[in-house]
Amino acid sequence: MREKCGVFGVFAPGEDVARLTFFGLHALQHRGQESAGIAATDGERISVFARMGLVAQAFDEESLEGLTGIAAIGHTRYSTTGSSVECNIQPLLVTDGADHLPMIDGHPRQLALAHNGNIVNADTLRADLESQGIVFETTTDSEVIAQLIATAPGLDWDQRFAAMMRRANGAYSLTVLTRDALFGVRDPNGVRPLCIGQLDGGYVIASETCALDHLGATFLREVEPGEVVRVDASGITSWFPIGQEQQRRALCLLEYIYFARPDSRMRGELLYEARMRMGAALSREHPVDADIVIGIPDSATAAAIGYAQASGIPYVEALVKNRYVGRTFIQPDQRLRDRGVQLKFNPLPEMLRGRRVVVVDDTIVRGTTTPRVVAMLRKAGAREIHMRITSPPIQHPCFYGVDMATRGELIAAQREIEAIRLHIGADSLGYLSLAATAAATSQPEEHLCTACFSGNYPREVPLQLDKFALEIPALPVAVRDGGQVEPLPLAR
């Protein structure tokens, strides 16, 4: 299972901002593999290049050389609202809706936006904006956010971001680009991560600290829940448009368990170490007599090592991953997930034959991948297979940027643990408790979003959210000539 998207931004006059963004997106590729895009500003006009596919597939030398400027933002997409189609690729580019603001050298003011998260009231907001004459060119909630900002009353960004924050209910970590500034924006609950780093001569904003590391940037701090950070020629400033009285901190617990890279840090914690602690706690809560411990690579490797160290059972790499196959959870439909499992893993019979095996994984979501892995291991000769999961059962939908918006698709919402064990074909099955999972993060449980485990959502949410709720017939596609993106109109 993976989630939604990766966002990135850099303000560095005199540097190759498009190439820096390209490298930053490479570091965030795990957060979305459907499409990638970069927007850059030269101080007067924003240009965007975006295509379907991985970062390395979307860009070449010619496209990067065409994106020169003082600042840029980028996006890797995993669709949670709206189809995985070309018109929904980000960053989105819209024309500023404040018609009383002046043109700049004959060009209208522009706004480019990259979004990680999900807005639960996007359909209502979109209908209201459409009633004002705004025409939408995508089927994403991200365009709703962009239009809320672009059409908000007020001359300054404080007023505009405040207007958006008061209306948008959900999760959003944003990088926003104007002609002369870069913004980082985080929702009042801080559901999705966002951090700030410093480069020689500039600043970086990214979903995860691993992107800073790849660029040699120095980590400064995280963007706080409800905060807007602005970077421009005068430096870096920040403010809280609607105050700091956010409902509560609610960083997604799945970021610690699975979503973020293990070499990233959140709230000062290296996620590799947090996952090792989860594995150790799992060995105490669900001990078993076994010969070896293996992890489902790569996301459960750290937890498996933690389980092995705490239990005294040797850790063995007995399942080899083909790293050129994308993660099965974030494939956009079930047919692709099924095929991906077959291509993704190769067991080593010499390591497994006749042995009792503890298999550590991070989650069981739909229950489609795990039975195939168990069958692979049995075919390779494993005598017993004991599944250990470093999270509680996922029983509730996510409305904040993970593609599991209905209870019907979640196996733990439909079956008891013993029934799940029979379904996956394991000899035993154990889940880590919510209390132990949260404790491994070193964060208070009340500062985490545990909704998919507990049903306790940070804010009011609908009973069900349709990924395709914003789809409309005969959708007009934004003009893209070889990946080049034109601004989306505000009214027709």
C-alpha positions in Angstrom: 0.0 0.0 0.0 1.1 3.5 -0.8 -0.5 6.8 -0.9 -1.0 9.7 -3.1 1.6 12.2 -4.3 4.9 13.8 -3.7 5.4 17.6 -3.9 8.5 19.6 -4.3 9.6 23.2 -4.7 12.8 25.2 -4.9 13.6 28.9 -5.0 17.2 29.4 -6.1 17.9 32.3 -8.6 21.0 31.5 -10.7 20.6 27.7 -10.3 19.2 25.1 -12.6 15.9 25.0 -10.8 14.2 22.5 -13.2 17.0 20.0 -12.8 17.0 20.4 -9.0 13.3 19.7 -9.1 13.8 16.7 -11.4 16.3 15.3 -8.8 13.9 16.1 -6.0 11.0 14.3 -7.7 13.3 11.2 -8.2 13.6 11.1 -4.4 9.8 11.3 -4.1 9.0 8.8 -6.8 7.7 6.3 -4.3 4.9 8.6 -3.4 3.4 8.5 -6.9 4.2 6.6 -10.1 1.4 7.6 -12.5 2.6 11.0 -13.8 5.1 13.7 -13.1 5.4 17.4 -13.9 7.5 20.5 -13.3 6.5 24.2 -13.3 9.1 26.9 -13.5 9.0 30.7 -13.4 11.5 33.2 -14.9 10.1 36.0 -12.8 7.5 37.0 -15.3 5.7 33.9 -16.6 5.2 30.3 -15.5 5.9 27.4 -17.8 4.8 23.8 -17.1 6.0 20.5 -18.6 4.2 17.3 -17.5 3.6 13.8 -18.8 2.3 10.4 -17.8 4.9 7.9 -16.4 7.8 7.9 -14.0 10.0 10.9 -13.5 12.7 9.5 -15.7 10.2 8.8 -18.5 8.5 12.2 -18.3 11.5 14.4 -18.8 14.5 14.6 -21.1 17.3 17.1 -21.6 15.2 19.2 -24.0 12.2 19.5 -21.6 14.4 20.4 -18.7 16.4 23.0 -20.6 13.1 24.6 -21.6 12.2 25.2 -17.9 14.6 27.9 -16.9 13.9 30.4 -14.1 14.4 31.5 -10.5 12.0 28.9 -8.9 10.2 25.7 -9.7 7.7 23.2 -8.2 7.2 19.6 -9.1 4.8 16.7 -8.5 4.6 12.9 -8.7 1.0 11.7 -8.8 -0.9 8.8 -7.5 -4.6 9.4 -8.2 -7.0 9.5 -5.2 -9.5 11.9 -6.7 -9.9 11.9 -10.5 -8.7 9.3 -13.0 -5.1 8.6 -14.0 -5.3 10.6 -17.2 -3.3 13.3 -18.9 -5.6 16.2 -18.0 -5.1 15.5 -14.3 -1.3 15.7 -14.3 0.2 18.3 -11.9 1.4 20.9 -11.4 -1.8 22.7 -12.4 -1.6 26.1 -13.9 -4.4 28.6 -13.5 -4.8 32.3 -14.3 -5.2 34.6 -11.3 -8.9 35.4 -10.9 -8.5 38.9 -9.4 -9.4 40.9 -12.5 -8.6 44.1 -10.7 -4.9 43.2 -10.4 -2.7 44.5 -13.2 -1.3 42.5 -16.1 2.4 41.8 -15.9 4.2 42.7 -19.2 1.1 41.8 -21.1 0.6 38.5 -19.2 -2.1 37.7 -16.7 -1.1 36.7 -13.2 -0.6 33.0 -12.9 -0.6 30.4 -10.2 0.9 26.8 -10.4 0.0 24.3 -7.7 1.1 20.8 -6.6 -1.0 19.0 -4.1 -0.5 16.0 -1.8 -3.7 15.0 0.1 -7.4 15.0 -0.5 -10.3 17.4 0.0 -13.5 15.7 1.2 -15.8 18.6 0.3 -14.4 19.1 -3.2 -17.7 18.3 -4.9 -19.6 21.0 -3.0 -16.8 23.6 -3.4 -16.6 22.8 -7.1 -20.3 23.2 -7.6 -20.2 26.6 -5.9 -17.3 27.8 -8.0 -19.0 26.6 -11.2 -22.0 28.6 -10.2 -19.8 31.6 -10.3 -18.8 30.9 -13.9 -15.5 29.0 -13.3 -14.9 26.2 -15.8 -12.9 23.2 -14.6 -10.6 21.4 -16.9 -9.6 18.5 -14.7 -11.5 16.1 -12.4 -9.2 16.6 -9.4 -9.8 18.2 -6.0 -6.4 19.9 -6.5 -7.9 22.2 -9.1 -10.6 23.1 -6.6 -7.9 24.2 -4.2 -6.1 26.2 -7.0 -9.3 27.9 -8.0 -10.2 28.7 -4.4 -6.8 30.5 -4.1 -6.9 32.2 -7.5 -10.4 33.5 -7.2 -10.4 34.5 -3.5 -11.0 38.2 -2.8 -8.2 40.2 -1.4 -4.9 41.7 -2.7 -2.5 39.8 -0.5 -1.7 36.1 -0.1 -2.6 36.1 3.6 -6.2 36.8 2.6 -6.2 34.3 -0.3 -4.8 31.4 1.6 -7.0 32.1 4.6 -10.1 32.0 2.3 -9.0 28.6 0.9 -8.2 27.2 4.4 -11.6 28.2 5.8 -13.4 26.4 3.0 -11.3 23.3 2.2 -12.0 20.4 4.5 -9.3 17.7 4.3 -5.6 17.1 3.8 -3.3 19.3 1.7 0.4 19.8 1.6 1.0 22.2 -1.2 3.8 23.8 -3.2 2.5 26.9 -4.9 4.4 28.9 -7.5 3.7 32.5 -8.6 5.7 34.6 -10.9 8.2 35.7 -8.2 7.6 33.5 -5.2 7.4 29.9 -3.9 4.9 28.9 -1.2 4.6 25.9 1.0 1.2 25.3 2.6 0.0 22.7 5.1 -3.5 22.0 6.2 -4.5 22.9 9.8 -4.3 19.3 11.0 -1.0 18.6 9.3 -2.2 15.2 7.9 0.5 15.1 5.2 4.2 15.9 5.7 6.0 19.0 4.4 9.5 20.2 5.3 11.9 23.1 4.5 15.6 22.9 3.6 18.3 25.4 2.6 20.6 25.2 -0.3 23.5 27.6 -1.2 21.6 30.5 -2.5 18.1 29.2 -2.1 15.5 27.1 -0.2 13.7 23.8 -0.8 10.2 22.7 0.2 9.4 18.9 -0.1 7.1 16.2 1.1 10.0 14.3 2.8 13.5 15.0 4.1 15.0 12.4 1.8 14.5 14.8 -1.1 16.6 17.4 0.8 19.3 14.8 1.4 19.5 14.0 -2.3 20.1 17.6 -3.2 22.6 18.2 -0.4 20.2 20.7 1.3 20.3 21.3 5.0 17.1 20.5 6.8 15.7 23.5 8.6 12.3 22.4 10.0 8.9 21.1 9.1 6.1 23.3 7.9 3.7 23.5 10.8 0.0 22.6 10.5 -1.9 25.6 9.2 1.2 27.4 8.2 2.1 29.2 4.9 5.8 29.6 4.1 6.8 32.1 1.4 10.2 32.2 -0.2 11.2 35.1 -2.5 14.1 37.3 -3.4 13.9 38.9 0.1 14.2 35.6 1.9 11.8 33.3 3.8 8.8 34.4 5.8 5.8 32.5 7.2 2.4 33.0 8.8 -0.7 31.2 10.0 -3.6 32.6 7.9 -6.4 31.3 10.2 -4.4 31.3 13.4 -2.7 28.4 15.2 -5.9 27.2 16.7 -6.0 24.1 14.5 -8.3 21.4 15.6 -5.4 19.1 16.5 -2.2 17.7 15.1 -3.0 14.6 13.0 0.0 13.4 11.0 -1.0 10.3 9.2 0.3 7.2 11.1 0.7 5.3 7.8 3.5 7.8 6.9 5.5 6.2 9.7 4.4 2.7 8.9 4.7 2.6 5.2 4.2 5.7 3.0 7.4 7.7 3.6 10.9 6.4 2.8 12.7 4.8 5.7 15.6 7.4 5.3 13.2 10.3 5.9 12.6 12.0 9.2 9.4 13.2 10.8 9.1 15.1 14.0 12.8 14.4 14.5 12.5 10.6 14.2 14.3 8.6 11.6 11.6 6.4 10.1 13.9 3.4 9.8 14.3 3.4 13.5 10.6 3.8 14.2 9.9 0.8 12.0 12.5 -1.2 13.8 10.7 -0.4 17.1 7.4 -1.5 15.5 8.9 -4.8 14.6 10.4 -5.3 18.1 7.0 -4.5 19.7 5.3 -7.0 17.3 7.7 -9.8 18.4 6.6 -9.1 22.0 2.9 -9.0 21.3 2.9 -11.9 18.9 5.8 -14.3 19.6 6.1 -17.6 17.7 8.6 -20.5 17.5 10.3 -20.1 14.1 13.5 -20.6 12.3 13.9 -17.4 10.3 12.4 -13.9 10.0 11.9 -12.3 6.6 10.4 -9.0 5.6 8.4 -8.1 2.5 10.9 -5.8 0.7 11.5 -3.0 0.9 8.9 -1.4 3.1 8.9 -4.0 5.9 12.7 -4.7 5.9 13.4 -2.4 8.9 10.5 -3.9 10.9 11.6 -7.4 10.1 15.1 -6.6 11.4 13.5 -5.2 14.6 11.4 -8.3 15.0 14.5 -10.6 14.5 16.7 -8.7 16.9 14.0 -8.6 19.7 13.0 -12.3 19.2 16.5 -13.7 18.7 15.3 -15.4 15.5 17.8 -14.9 12.6 16.8 -12.4 9.9 17.2 -13.8 6.3 16.7 -12.1 3.0 14.7 -14.9 1.3 12.4 -12.8 -0.9 14.0 -10.8 -3.6 12.2 -7.8 -5.0 12.3 -6.7 -8.6 12.8 -3.0 -8.1 11.7 -2.1 -11.6 8.1 -3.1 -10.8 5.9 -0.5 -9.1 4.3 -1.0 -5.8 1.1 -3.1 -6.1 -1.0 -1.0 -3.7 -0.5 2.2 -5.7 -1.4 0.7 -9.0 -4.7 2.4 -10.0 -6.8 -0.7 -10.5 -7.0 -4.3 -9.2 -6.0 -6.0 -12.5 -2.6 -4.2 -12.5 -2.1 -5.0 -8.8 -2.7 -8.8 -9.4 -0.1 -8.9 -12.3 2.3 -6.7 -10.3 2.5 -9.3 -7.5 3.6 -12.0 -9.9 6.4 -9.9 -11.3 7.5 -8.2 -8.1 8.9 -10.9 -5.8 11.1 -14.0 -6.3 11.5 -16.4 -3.3 14.8 -18.2 -2.6 14.0 -22.0 -2.0 17.4 -22.6 -0.5 16.6 -20.2 2.3 13.1 -21.4 2.9 12.9 -25.1 2.3 11.7 -27.0 5.4 11.8 -23.9 7.6 9.2 -22.2 9.9 9.1 -18.6 8.6 8.0 -15.4 10.2 6.9 -13.0 7.4 6.8 -9.4 8.5 4.7 -6.9 6.4 3.5 -3.4 7.1 -0.2 -3.7 6.2 -2.9 -5.9 4.8 -5.3 -3.6 2.9 -7.5 -5.4 0.3 -6.1 -8.9 1.0 -5.0 -9.5 -2.6 -1.3 -9.4 -2.4 -0.6 -11.4 0.8 -2.3 -14.7 -0.4 0.0 -14.7 -3.4 3.1 -14.1 -1.4 2.2 -16.9 1.1 1.5 -19.2 -1.9 4.9 -18.3 -3.3 6.7 -19.1 -0.1 4.9 -22.4 0.3 5.8 -23.4 -3.2 9.4 -22.5 -2.4 9.4 -25.0 0.5 8.5 -23.0 3.6 7.1 -25.5 6.2 5.2 -22.9 8.3 4.3 -19.3 7.5 3.5 -16.9 10.3 2.3 -13.5 9.1 3.1 -10.5 11.4 1.8 -7.1 10.5 3.4 -3.9 11.9 0.0 -2.1 12.1 -3.5 -2.7 13.4 -6.2 -4.0 11.0 -7.3 -1.3 8.5 -11.0 -1.2 9.0 -12.0 2.3 7.9 -11.7 4.3 4.7 -9.2 7.1 4.3 -10.5 10.5 3.0 -7.1 12.2 3.2 -5.2 11.1 0.2 -5.0 7.3 0.3 -6.8 5.3 -2.4 -9.1 3.3 0.0 -12.3 5.3 0.3 -14.8 2.6 1.0 -15.1 0.0 3.7 -16.1 -2.6 1.1 -12.6 -2.8 -0.3 -10.9 -3.3 3.1 -10.7 -7.0 4.1 -10.4 -6.2 7.8 -13.7 -4.3 7.7 -15.4 -7.5 6.3 -13.7 -10.3 8.2 -12.4 -11.3 11.6 -8.7 -11.9 12.0 -9.1 -15.7 11.9 -11.1 -15.4 8.7 -8.3 -13.2 7.2 -5.7 -15.8 8.2 -7.6 -18.5 6.4 -8.0 -16.3 3.4 -4.3 -15.5 3.1 -3.3 -19.1 3.9 -1.0 -18.5 6.8 -0.4 -20.7 9.8 -0.9 -17.7 12.1 -1.6 -14.0 11.8 -0.8 -11.2 14.2 -1.3 -7.5 14.0 0.5 -4.8 16.1 -1.8 -3.0 18.5 -2.6 0.7 17.8 -1.1 1.7 21.1 2.2 0.0 20.3 2.2 1.3 16.8 1.8 4.9 17.9 4.3 4.5 20.7 7.0 3.4 18.2 6.7 6.9 16.5 7.6 8.7 19.8 4.5 10.9 19.1 1.4 11.1 21.4 -1.3 9.1 19.8 -3.6 12.1 19.9 -1.2 13.9 17.6 -1.6 11.2 14.9 -4.3 10.5 12.4 -5.3 6.9 13.2 -8.6 7.1 11.4 -8.2 4.1 9.1 -7.5 1.9 12.2 -9.8 3.5 14.8 -12.4 5.4 12.8 -11.5 8.5 14.7 -11.2 11.2 12.0 -9.6 14.6 12.7 -12.5 16.4 11.2 -16.0 15.5 10.1 -16.0 13.3 6.9 -18.6 11.8 4.6 -19.7 8.2 5.1 -18.1 7.4 1.7 -16.0 9.3 -0.8 -16.1 8.5 -4.6 -12.7 8.8 -6.2 -14.5 9.7 -9.5 -17.0 12.1 -8.0 -15.7 15.0 -10.0 -15.7 13.1 -13.3 -17.8 14.8 -16.0 -18.8 13.7 -19.5 -16.7 14.8 -22.4 -14.1 16.4 -20.2 -12.2 19.1 -22.1 -8.5 18.4 -21.9 -6.0 21.1 -21.1 -3.9 21.9 -24.1 -0.6 19.9 -23.9 1.7 19.9 -26.8 4.4 17.3 -26.1 4.0 17.8 -22.4 3.7 21.6 -22.5 0.8 22.8 -20.4 -1.4 25.9 -21.0 -3.2 27.8 -18.2 -6.6 26.6 -17.2 -9.3 29.2 -17.9 -11.3 30.6 -15.0 -14.4 31.3 -17.0 -15.8 30.7 -20.4 
